């Protein structure tokens, strides 16, 4: 897999930190490492940016294959063992469409956590990554040129957006899949498994901006606008109880649980976006 000559930054604005202590949290560079290991069949876990046992096992396998010291610590020699993919850590060069490598995977991971997932975390800067980057740049008040440089990297160091007010739980059900990494993709909301036909209620007073079929995988979908740039999404419904333009009160029924669209069973996919960025709904639920 070849790398195009993307532009190196004139000044190093970040250092690679992949020490044993990094396992305590998640980092974009560890996510880049995981993508590289996965592409070589050495890691089958979630691309979560955590230097946990599965990632260390993959590192040891890579080290053994490369004939270097097998210690499970992904240092510079281990990164070089990934070949051209591991040449550039994040953020050491300008990134744009056509770039490939560890740093692109790290950028994809960063964008996803800031609410702009780009599909598969694969280290390839294609059309989906370009679109996600431009959406983030507009969100951050930057020129949406599709080139990740120092200004974009600085913006990605800021805190992630959050819901500025409380929300009602839209269906009486436990939380299944949460907001965050899922396999080699990113889940932008909460899945609430519930019986088919269960009542779905508005999480907050708002106005209906969409009520109908969504061809992008959400199936029957209701979207409410609440102010402060916040919209809530109620997806995979079996029935819709509201219409576009209608004002609905908090706790009013907006539909019923289903399995429409790309769903493997009855559940509500509940998503919150603020100014276009997907936001973790869980801290706001009461």
C-alpha atoms as one frame of an Amber mdcrd trajectory, in Angstrom:
protein
   0.000   0.000   0.000   1.773   3.156  -1.201   1.922   6.530   0.482   1.563
   9.729  -1.479   4.048  12.494  -0.607   1.858  14.480   1.820   3.443  17.636
   3.205   5.633  17.346   6.299   5.147  20.105   8.850   8.095  22.495   9.173
   8.022  22.226  12.964   7.267  19.083  14.951   4.061  19.913  16.838   3.562
  16.622  18.626   5.593  13.709  19.985   4.726  10.057  19.862   3.803   8.759
  23.316   3.269   5.007  23.460   4.666   4.174  26.864   3.257   1.525  29.219
   1.449   4.323  31.080  -0.549   5.050  27.937  -2.677   1.977  28.681  -4.460
   3.961  31.380  -6.380   5.974  28.769  -7.060   6.227  25.056  -4.875   8.037
  22.554  -5.131   8.621  18.827  -1.651   7.235  18.215  -2.576   3.948  19.901
  -5.634   3.827  17.623  -3.274   4.287  14.672  -1.155   1.415  15.962  -4.233
  -0.812  16.310  -5.315  -0.111  12.734  -1.848  -1.067  11.485  -1.825  -4.274
  13.530  -5.339  -5.145  12.371  -4.382  -4.734   8.707  -1.671  -7.349   9.262
  -3.966  -9.802  11.039  -2.301  -9.193  14.408  -5.186  -7.507  16.241  -8.886
  -8.301  16.117 -10.232  -6.101  18.886 -11.966  -2.730  18.843 -10.081   0.320
  17.578 -10.425   2.068  20.933  -7.043   3.771  21.394  -6.318   1.785  24.574
  -2.980   0.023  24.953  -4.563  -3.017  26.548  -3.723  -6.757  26.565  -5.004
  -7.417  23.033  -2.985  -4.561  21.559   0.145  -5.600  23.443  -0.327  -9.157
  22.203  -0.453  -7.833  18.644   2.685  -5.772  19.258   4.548  -8.844  20.533
   3.487 -10.828  17.459   4.726  -8.005  15.215   8.005  -7.816  17.108   8.522
 -11.578  16.839   7.773 -11.446  13.118  10.211  -8.542  12.644  12.990 -10.207
  14.684  13.252  -7.406  17.244  13.085  -7.483  21.044   9.718  -8.906  22.122
   8.553  -6.754  25.027   5.025  -5.662  24.008   6.066  -2.002  24.118   5.452
  -0.182  20.795   8.620   1.889  20.566  10.292   3.364  17.474  11.641   0.012
  16.199   8.185  -1.515  16.459   6.691   1.388  14.541   9.316   0.956  11.819
   8.342  -2.718  11.624   4.967  -1.582  10.270   6.769  -0.339   7.168   5.501
   2.659   5.203   2.228   2.633   7.166   4.082   3.489  10.390   6.349   6.154
   8.937   4.369   9.181  10.144   2.967   9.533  13.628   0.209  12.002  14.438
   0.532  14.991  13.945   3.787  15.232  12.015   2.605  16.257   8.526  -0.231
  17.955   6.699  -2.975  15.487   5.789  -5.299  15.612   2.811  -7.142  13.354
   0.398  -4.861  10.560  -0.836  -2.683  10.367   2.282  -2.397   7.003   4.003
  -0.843   5.772   7.190  -0.807   5.666  10.956  -1.387   9.417  11.289  -4.476
   9.289   9.039  -5.964   6.571  11.266  -5.236   8.751  14.294  -6.944  11.716
  12.594 -10.011   9.565  11.833 -10.116   8.523  15.491  -9.877  12.138  16.691
 -12.587  13.310  14.312 -14.921  10.525  15.461 -14.559  11.399  19.143 -15.267
  15.042  18.307 -18.536  13.988  16.692 -17.524  13.563  13.059 -16.987   9.855
  12.315 -15.825   8.998   8.804 -16.840   5.362   8.501 -14.179   2.663   8.758
 -11.057   3.506  10.752  -8.562   2.288   8.159  -5.820   4.900   7.758  -6.946
   5.829   4.230  -7.823   9.481   3.605 -10.679   9.000   1.150 -13.948  10.833
   0.423 -15.576   9.948   3.778 -12.626  11.253   5.781 -12.504  14.365   3.595
 -16.207  15.051   4.239 -15.865  14.452   8.007 -12.830  16.752   8.192 -14.607
  19.555   6.328 -17.633  19.251   8.635 -15.356  19.481  11.665 -13.509  22.460
  10.235 -16.804  24.313   9.707 -17.861  23.374  13.249 -14.565  24.727  14.611
 -14.803  27.973  12.616 -11.913  27.089  10.328 -11.672  27.242   6.566 -13.225
  24.007   5.332 -10.476  23.138   2.850 -10.178  19.417   3.621  -6.525  19.774
   4.664  -5.560  18.916   8.237  -2.758  21.194   9.333  -1.676  22.962  12.535
  -4.963  24.882  12.986  -7.043  21.711  12.659  -4.729  19.778  14.989  -5.026
  22.555  17.595  -8.821  22.531  17.295  -8.847  18.759  17.832  -7.030  19.253
  21.140  -9.994  21.190  22.536 -12.682  19.517  24.622 -15.450  17.649  22.841
 -18.942  19.209  22.524 -21.577  18.256  25.086 -25.322  18.546  25.612 -25.967
  21.834  27.486 -29.160  20.669  29.227 -30.773  17.543  30.648 -32.746  15.046
  28.567 -35.419  12.512  29.415 -34.677   8.873  28.667 -36.628   8.362  25.416
 -37.599   4.757  26.080 -37.807   2.649  29.229 -34.891   0.358  28.488 -31.307
  -0.288  29.583 -28.404   1.039  27.553 -26.937  -1.433  25.060 -24.201  -0.169
  22.749 -22.841   3.160  23.931 -21.374   6.178  22.198 -17.836   5.346  21.099
 -15.701   2.843  19.198 -17.402  -0.295  17.911 -15.156  -2.689  16.006 -13.315
  -0.630  13.399 -16.049   2.007  13.250 -17.582   4.546  15.646 -21.089   4.412
  17.131 -22.434   8.011  17.281 -25.284   7.419  19.745 -26.889   5.032  22.228
 -28.726   1.816  21.447 -31.632   1.148  23.819 -32.928  -2.428  23.341 -36.691
  -2.524  23.944 -39.669  -4.635  22.861 -41.038  -4.066  19.371 -43.741  -1.394
  19.578 -42.581   0.119  22.874 -43.432   3.808  23.283 -40.702   6.295  22.307
 -40.995   9.735  23.884 -39.417  13.105  23.183 -36.336  13.664  25.309 -37.144
  17.379  25.545 -39.660  19.871  24.185 -38.850  20.623  20.575 -39.995  20.941
  16.989 -40.056  18.103  14.465 -37.673  18.734  11.566 -37.886  15.238  10.071
 -40.450  12.454  10.358 -40.137   9.737   7.752 -37.912   7.207   6.063 -34.154
   7.675   6.041 -32.251   5.846   3.308 -28.917   6.122   5.120 -29.598   3.221
   7.483 -31.694   4.838  10.209 -34.971   3.480   8.804 -38.034   5.318  10.093
 -36.586   8.375  11.767 -37.767  11.356  13.806 -35.524  14.378  14.408 -36.403
  17.111  16.906 -34.798  20.562  17.142 -34.433  21.913  20.694 -32.433  25.137
  20.523 -28.759  25.799  21.397 -27.910  23.951  18.191 -29.132  20.630  19.626
 -31.117  18.007  17.712 -32.209  14.571  18.913 -32.588  11.556  16.612 -34.958
   8.623  17.173 -34.119   5.868  14.681 -35.193   2.371  13.557 -38.817   3.092
  14.494 -41.737   0.838  13.552 -44.245   3.705  13.676 -44.025   7.513  13.596
 -46.520   9.499  15.667 -45.597  13.087  14.695 -45.231  15.154  11.549 -42.737
  17.693  10.303 -43.203  21.168  11.759 -45.114  19.916  14.799 -44.114  21.173
  18.232 -43.964  18.377  20.781 -43.693  18.517  24.545 -41.111  16.653  26.578
 -42.226  13.044  27.152 -44.801  13.199  24.303 -44.859  10.115  22.093 -42.927
  10.491  18.844 -43.115   6.883  17.677 -42.678   3.233  18.596 -39.629   0.987
  18.780 -38.899  -1.064  15.680 -36.097  -2.595  13.657 -36.335  -0.599  10.421
 -33.301   0.351   8.370 -29.985  -1.262   9.222 -31.010  -2.866  12.521 -30.522
  -6.466  13.614 -33.326  -6.418  16.181 -35.818  -4.107  17.899 -34.166  -1.185
  19.636 -34.085   2.599  19.636 -30.975   4.256  18.282 -30.906   7.577  20.134
 -28.522  10.208  18.891 -27.829  13.800  19.870 -26.077  16.317  17.660 -24.974
  19.811  18.548 -24.243  22.073  15.587 -23.797  18.945  13.513 -21.430  17.148
  15.888 -22.537  13.827  17.382 -22.480  14.130  21.182 -22.569  11.430  23.847
 -26.179  11.571  25.175 -25.564   9.491  28.311 -24.272  12.239  30.662 -27.389
  14.343  29.887 -29.998  11.625  30.508 -32.017  11.712  33.715
